[in-house]
Amino acid sequence: MVTLHSDRFPSQSGWTFHDARLDSGLDGFLLFSRYDGDVGSHVFELIDLKAGEQKYRFEVDATRILANANRGLTKAAVRHWETSRFQGVHPIVLDNGDIMVKGHYTPMFSINPCGNVVWLQDKFIFHHTIERAPDGNYWSPSYVEPQRVEGLHPRYEDSGLVKLSEEGKILFDRSLSQIFLDHGLGSLILSGTGFDPDPLHLNDIQPVFEDGPYWKRGDVFLSIRSLSMIMLYRPSTDEIIWWRQGDWTAQHDVDIINETTIGVFDNNVFNYGDGPVINGHSRVLYYDIATDQVSSPFDEILAENEFKNEAAGLFTLLPEGHLYVSESGRTLIFTPDGKIAVEHFNRAKNGKIFHLGWSRYMDRAAGDRFLEQIKTASCAAN
């Protein structure tokens, strides 16, 4: 649960809400997901960014929630299903106020604000992001099991694309390895030069909500870390529309910025043989498909603030132009003119920095609605 870099920024801990957030008009909430090293469990907290206050807190009892989940899948890392080791990754509030989430290598589940299980989907092991689709359903990466590609070694980790309903029903699932093979890209993942058990490592499925010159509503952008690849895939017709490798390296998270531009959280990591090394600092890159140009609009402020993340992490461009970025145990929100508005270090009383779980921005209306739903569920004291 502890990050690799607890020695960074040793004097900083917890939340700091700078006046710059008020001057810049920052509003809304973070559904903040983190491992609380002081209590020894993962927690979800609703943070009011304007008021600088915590409005809701819930400690996740993963041992109870996953007690009856399917433990027979190969990727079921059951030792991380215990409350003391569970990390809740990328929770999302559903329309009815329930929270849909999973851990690293766990089933997907939904709990109400009191922590009671509403449903549990354990056909697959899920990982990384959860993103809402334009049809009101949800995309998340999974591990395909049993293997669907004939001859694959049992150690091979085949990433899957899964769409679920709000009730946890699986509506679509597809092997990413099979997509590569069916579209003539098999040499990228099954090269004869050496076996890689994790040649894909899908870490984000980003749905397209509006038609544009280069994509259609219902398409999905895929972030494929091991290949440093972003791919545009059309589930409705099983087509690869576009893909590109580089200028990013071992990236996590892809977002749509405008009708021709995507943003990529570039971990900017190289490995010379002795493990991952960040090439200066991690970045947020913009790629404009229309002009085939890559830019790094936040490079200066991220470098100044020593923003570094070997693995994981994400970014969100907020409605008024604020930038939200997350390291393994550090959160930063910048104003549109590059000042720090909000920062958080997930440091426990023992001085160690513990992992975050990919938090999510909620606008004022969505956050206020969630608070009302909590009251209705009589869980305001949690």
C-alpha positions as CSV (number, residue, x, y, z in Angstrom):
1,M,0.0,0.0,0.0
2,V,3.0,2.3,0.6
3,T,4.4,4.1,-2.5
4,L,8.0,3.9,-3.5
5,H,8.7,7.6,-2.8
6,S,7.7,8.5,0.8
7,D,10.9,10.5,1.0
8,R,9.6,13.1,-1.4
9,F,8.2,16.3,0.0
10,P,8.7,15.1,3.7
11,S,7.2,18.2,5.3
12,Q,3.9,18.0,3.4
13,S,0.8,16.0,4.4
14,G,-2.9,16.0,3.8
15,W,-4.9,18.7,2.1
16,T,-3.9,22.3,1.3
17,F,-6.5,24.5,-0.2
18,H,-4.9,27.6,-1.7
19,D,-6.7,30.9,-2.2
20,A,-6.0,30.7,-5.9
21,R,-8.8,28.1,-6.2
22,L,-11.3,30.8,-5.2
23,D,-9.9,33.5,-7.4
24,S,-9.9,31.0,-10.4
25,G,-13.5,29.9,-9.9
26,L,-12.7,26.3,-9.0
27,D,-15.9,24.5,-8.0
28,G,-17.2,20.9,-7.7
29,F,-16.0,17.9,-5.8
30,L,-13.5,15.0,-5.9
31,L,-14.8,11.6,-5.1
32,F,-11.4,10.9,-3.5
33,S,-10.2,7.3,-3.4
34,R,-7.2,6.5,-1.2
35,Y,-5.6,4.0,1.1
36,D,-5.7,5.5,4.6
37,G,-2.5,4.3,6.3
38,D,-3.7,5.5,9.7
39,V,-6.7,3.2,9.8
40,G,-5.4,0.4,7.5
41,S,-8.1,0.4,4.9
42,H,-9.2,2.0,1.7
43,V,-11.6,4.9,2.0
44,F,-13.8,7.0,-0.3
45,E,-14.2,10.7,0.6
46,L,-16.2,13.4,-1.1
47,I,-14.1,16.6,-1.0
48,D,-15.8,20.0,-1.7
49,L,-13.1,21.8,-3.7
50,K,-14.6,25.2,-3.2
51,A,-15.3,25.0,0.5
52,G,-12.1,23.0,1.2
53,E,-14.0,20.5,3.2
54,Q,-14.7,16.8,3.4
55,K,-18.4,16.1,3.1
56,Y,-18.5,12.3,3.2
57,R,-16.3,9.4,4.2
58,F,-16.7,5.7,3.9
59,E,-14.2,2.9,4.9
60,V,-14.4,0.0,2.5
61,D,-14.9,-3.4,4.2
62,A,-13.6,-5.4,1.2
63,T,-13.3,-8.6,3.3
64,R,-17.1,-8.6,3.8
65,I,-18.0,-7.3,0.3
66,L,-15.9,-9.9,-1.5
67,A,-16.5,-12.8,0.9
68,N,-18.6,-14.8,-1.6
69,A,-16.9,-13.7,-4.8
70,N,-15.5,-16.2,-7.3
71,R,-11.9,-17.1,-6.2
72,G,-11.4,-19.6,-9.0
73,L,-10.1,-17.2,-11.7
74,T,-6.4,-17.2,-12.4
75,K,-6.0,-13.4,-11.9
76,A,-7.9,-13.4,-8.7
77,A,-5.3,-11.9,-6.4
78,V,-7.3,-12.9,-3.3
79,R,-4.7,-11.6,-0.8
80,H,-5.6,-8.1,-2.0
81,W,-9.3,-8.8,-1.3
82,E,-8.9,-8.4,2.4
83,T,-9.8,-5.0,3.9
84,S,-6.3,-4.3,5.0
85,R,-4.8,-4.7,1.5
86,F,-7.7,-3.7,-0.8
87,Q,-7.3,-0.7,-3.0
88,G,-10.5,0.7,-4.5
89,V,-9.8,1.9,-8.1
90,H,-11.7,4.6,-10.0
91,P,-15.0,4.6,-8.1
92,I,-18.0,6.1,-9.9
93,V,-21.3,7.3,-8.5
94,L,-24.3,5.7,-10.3
95,D,-27.5,7.6,-11.0
96,N,-29.2,6.1,-7.9
97,G,-26.3,7.1,-5.6
98,D,-24.7,3.7,-5.4
99,I,-20.9,3.5,-5.9
100,M,-19.5,1.1,-8.6
101,V,-15.9,0.1,-8.1
102,K,-13.4,-2.7,-8.1
103,G,-9.9,-3.1,-6.8
104,H,-6.7,-4.3,-8.6
105,Y,-7.5,-7.8,-9.8
106,T,-11.0,-8.1,-8.2
107,P,-14.6,-8.5,-9.4
108,M,-16.6,-5.4,-10.1
109,F,-19.3,-4.5,-7.5
110,S,-21.8,-1.9,-6.5
111,I,-22.4,-0.7,-2.9
112,N,-24.8,1.8,-1.5
113,P,-23.6,4.8,0.5
114,C,-23.9,2.6,3.7
115,G,-21.5,0.0,2.2
116,N,-24.0,-2.7,1.6
117,V,-23.5,-4.8,-1.6
118,V,-26.1,-4.1,-4.3
119,W,-24.6,-6.5,-6.9
120,L,-21.3,-8.2,-7.6
121,Q,-20.0,-9.2,-11.1
122,D,-17.4,-11.9,-10.8
123,K,-17.4,-13.5,-14.3
124,F,-14.2,-11.6,-14.9
125,I,-11.4,-9.9,-12.9
126,F,-11.4,-6.2,-13.6
127,H,-8.7,-3.5,-13.3
128,H,-7.9,0.1,-14.0
129,T,-10.6,2.6,-15.1
130,I,-14.3,2.7,-15.1
131,E,-15.9,5.1,-17.7
132,R,-19.5,5.8,-18.4
133,A,-20.5,5.4,-22.1
134,P,-22.9,7.7,-23.9
135,D,-25.7,5.0,-23.7
136,G,-25.5,5.1,-19.9
137,N,-23.6,1.8,-19.5
138,Y,-20.0,1.5,-18.3
139,W,-16.6,0.3,-19.8
140,S,-13.8,-1.3,-17.8
141,P,-10.8,-3.4,-18.7
142,S,-10.8,-7.0,-17.7
143,Y,-8.7,-10.1,-17.9
144,V,-10.0,-12.7,-20.5
145,E,-10.5,-16.0,-18.9
146,P,-10.5,-18.7,-20.1
147,Q,-8.1,-17.9,-22.9
148,R,-9.8,-17.4,-26.3
149,V,-6.7,-17.4,-28.5
150,E,-5.7,-20.9,-29.2
151,G,-2.2,-21.8,-28.0
152,L,-1.6,-19.0,-25.6
153,H,0.5,-19.8,-22.6
154,P,-1.4,-19.9,-19.3
155,R,0.8,-17.0,-18.0
156,Y,-0.4,-14.7,-20.9
157,E,-2.5,-11.8,-19.6
158,D,-5.1,-11.1,-22.3
159,S,-6.8,-7.8,-21.7
160,G,-10.5,-7.6,-22.4
161,L,-12.9,-4.8,-23.1
162,V,-16.1,-5.2,-21.1
163,K,-19.3,-3.1,-21.1
164,L,-21.6,-3.4,-18.1
165,S,-25.0,-2.1,-17.3
166,E,-25.7,-0.1,-14.1
167,E,-27.1,-3.3,-12.7
168,G,-23.8,-5.2,-13.3
169,K,-25.0,-7.2,-16.4
170,I,-22.3,-7.8,-19.0
171,L,-23.4,-6.4,-22.3
172,F,-20.2,-6.7,-24.4
173,D,-16.8,-8.4,-23.9
174,R,-14.0,-8.8,-26.4
175,S,-10.4,-10.1,-26.2
176,L,-8.0,-7.3,-27.1
177,S,-5.5,-9.9,-28.3
178,Q,-8.1,-11.3,-30.7
179,I,-8.8,-7.8,-32.0
180,F,-5.0,-7.4,-32.8
181,L,-4.9,-10.8,-34.5
182,D,-8.1,-10.3,-36.5
183,H,-6.8,-6.9,-37.8
184,G,-3.3,-8.0,-38.8
185,L,-1.4,-6.6,-35.7
186,G,-0.5,-10.0,-34.2
187,S,3.2,-9.4,-34.7
188,L,3.1,-6.5,-32.2
189,I,2.1,-8.8,-29.3
190,L,3.3,-12.3,-30.3
191,S,6.6,-11.6,-31.9
192,G,9.0,-14.6,-32.3
193,T,11.8,-12.7,-30.7
194,G,10.6,-13.4,-27.2
195,F,7.6,-14.1,-25.1
196,D,6.0,-11.2,-23.1
197,P,3.2,-12.4,-20.8
198,D,1.8,-8.9,-20.6
199,P,2.3,-7.4,-24.1
200,L,-0.8,-5.1,-24.0
201,H,-1.7,-3.9,-20.4
202,L,-4.9,-2.1,-21.3
203,N,-5.3,0.7,-18.7
204,D,-8.1,2.9,-20.0
205,I,-11.2,2.7,-22.2
206,Q,-12.4,6.2,-23.0
207,P,-15.8,6.4,-24.7
208,V,-16.6,8.9,-27.4
209,F,-19.8,10.9,-26.7
210,E,-20.1,13.1,-29.8
211,D,-19.4,12.5,-33.5
212,G,-16.4,14.3,-34.9
213,P,-14.3,14.4,-38.1
214,Y,-12.3,11.3,-36.9
215,W,-14.6,9.4,-34.6
216,K,-18.2,8.5,-33.9
217,R,-20.3,8.4,-30.8
218,G,-19.9,5.0,-29.3
219,D,-16.3,4.6,-30.3
220,V,-13.7,4.0,-27.6
221,F,-10.1,5.2,-27.2
222,L,-7.8,2.5,-25.7
223,S,-4.6,3.2,-23.8
224,I,-2.3,0.2,-24.2
225,R,0.6,0.7,-21.9
226,S,3.0,-2.0,-22.9
227,L,3.0,-0.9,-26.5
228,S,3.0,2.8,-25.7
229,M,-0.1,2.9,-28.0
230,I,-3.3,4.8,-28.2
231,M,-6.0,3.1,-30.4
232,L,-9.4,4.2,-31.6
233,Y,-11.7,1.2,-31.8
234,R,-15.4,0.9,-32.9
235,P,-17.1,-1.8,-31.0
236,S,-20.3,-1.6,-33.1
237,T,-18.5,-2.9,-36.2
238,D,-15.3,-4.4,-34.7
239,E,-13.1,-1.9,-36.5
240,I,-9.7,-0.4,-35.6
241,I,-10.1,3.2,-36.9
242,W,-6.7,4.5,-35.9
243,W,-3.7,3.9,-33.7
244,R,-0.4,5.5,-32.9
245,Q,2.7,4.6,-30.8
246,G,4.9,7.2,-29.1
247,D,5.4,10.3,-28.4
248,W,4.2,9.0,-25.1
249,T,5.9,6.2,-23.2
250,A,4.2,3.7,-20.9
251,Q,1.2,6.0,-20.7
252,H,-1.9,5.8,-18.5
253,D,-5.2,7.5,-19.3
254,V,-6.5,9.1,-22.5
255,D,-9.1,11.8,-22.7
256,I,-10.9,13.7,-25.5
257,I,-10.0,17.4,-25.4
258,N,-11.9,18.6,-28.5
259,E,-13.2,17.4,-31.8
260,T,-9.7,16.7,-33.2
261,T,-7.5,16.4,-30.1
262,I,-6.9,13.8,-27.5
263,G,-4.9,14.2,-24.2
264,V,-2.6,11.5,-22.9
265,F,-1.2,11.1,-19.4
266,D,2.4,10.3,-20.4
267,N,4.3,8.6,-17.6
268,N,7.4,9.3,-19.7
269,V,9.2,6.2,-18.5
270,F,12.1,4.4,-20.0
271,N,13.7,1.1,-18.9
272,Y,17.4,0.6,-19.6
273,G,17.5,-2.8,-17.9
274,D,17.5,-1.8,-14.2
275,G,13.8,-0.9,-13.9
276,P,11.6,2.1,-14.9
277,V,13.2,5.5,-14.9
278,I,11.2,8.7,-15.5
279,N,12.7,10.9,-18.3
280,G,12.7,14.1,-16.3
281,H,9.0,14.3,-15.3
282,S,5.7,12.9,-16.3
283,R,3.6,14.9,-18.8
284,V,0.2,15.5,-20.2
285,L,0.5,15.5,-24.0
286,Y,-2.0,16.7,-26.5
287,Y,-2.2,15.1,-30.0
288,D,-4.1,16.8,-32.8
289,I,-5.1,14.2,-35.3
290,A,-6.0,16.9,-37.9
291,T,-2.5,18.4,-37.9
292,D,-0.5,15.4,-36.7
293,Q,1.1,17.6,-34.0
294,V,2.0,16.8,-30.4
295,S,2.2,19.5,-27.8
296,S,2.8,19.6,-24.0
297,P,0.8,22.5,-22.8
298,F,1.4,21.9,-19.1
299,D,5.1,21.0,-19.3
300,E,6.4,24.0,-17.4
301,I,4.1,23.7,-14.3
302,L,4.5,19.9,-14.1
303,A,8.3,20.2,-14.3
304,E,8.4,23.0,-11.7
305,N,6.4,20.8,-9.3
306,E,8.5,17.7,-9.9
307,F,5.5,15.7,-11.1
308,K,6.7,12.1,-11.5
309,N,4.9,8.8,-11.7
310,E,6.5,5.6,-13.0
311,A,3.1,3.8,-13.2
312,A,-0.6,4.5,-13.0
313,G,-1.8,8.1,-12.6
314,L,-4.4,10.1,-14.5
315,F,-5.4,13.6,-15.4
316,T,-8.7,15.5,-16.0
317,L,-9.2,18.8,-17.6
318,L,-11.9,20.4,-15.5
319,P,-14.8,22.6,-16.9
320,E,-13.2,26.0,-16.3
321,G,-9.8,24.9,-17.6
322,H,-8.2,23.7,-14.3
323,L,-5.9,20.7,-14.6
324,Y,-6.3,17.8,-12.1
325,V,-3.4,15.3,-12.0
326,S,-2.7,12.4,-9.7
327,E,0.5,10.6,-8.9
328,S,0.6,7.3,-6.9
329,G,0.2,9.2,-3.6
330,R,-0.1,12.9,-4.5
331,T,-2.8,15.0,-6.0
332,L,-2.5,18.5,-7.6
333,I,-5.1,20.8,-9.1
334,F,-3.8,23.8,-11.1
335,T,-5.6,27.0,-12.0
336,P,-5.9,27.8,-15.8
337,D,-2.9,30.2,-15.4
338,G,-0.7,27.6,-13.7
339,K,-1.0,28.3,-10.0
340,I,-1.5,25.5,-7.5
341,A,-5.2,25.6,-6.4
342,V,-5.4,22.4,-4.3
343,E,-2.8,19.7,-3.3
344,H,-2.9,16.6,-1.2
345,F,-0.2,14.2,0.0
346,N,-1.5,10.9,1.2
347,R,0.9,10.6,4.1
348,A,0.1,8.7,7.2
349,K,1.2,9.6,10.7
350,N,4.2,7.2,10.4
351,G,5.5,9.4,7.6
352,K,4.8,6.9,4.8
353,I,2.9,7.9,1.6
354,F,0.2,5.5,0.7
355,H,-1.4,4.8,-2.7
356,L,-4.3,6.6,-4.2
357,G,-7.1,4.8,-6.1
358,W,-7.7,7.0,-9.1
359,S,-10.2,9.7,-7.9
360,R,-12.9,11.3,-10.0
361,Y,-14.1,14.9,-10.4
362,M,-17.8,15.6,-9.9
363,D,-19.4,18.9,-10.8
364,R,-21.4,20.9,-8.3
365,A,-24.8,19.5,-9.3
366,A,-23.6,15.9,-9.3
367,G,-21.9,16.2,-5.9
368,D,-24.9,17.9,-4.3
369,R,-27.2,15.2,-5.7
370,F,-24.9,12.5,-4.2
371,L,-25.0,14.2,-0.8
372,E,-28.8,14.2,-0.9
373,Q,-28.7,10.5,-1.8
374,I,-26.4,9.8,1.1
375,K,-28.9,11.5,3.5
376,T,-31.8,9.5,2.0
377,A,-29.8,6.3,2.7
378,S,-29.2,7.5,6.3
379,C,-25.5,7.2,5.9
380,A,-24.4,10.8,6.5
381,A,-22.4,9.7,9.6
382,N,-20.3,7.2,7.8
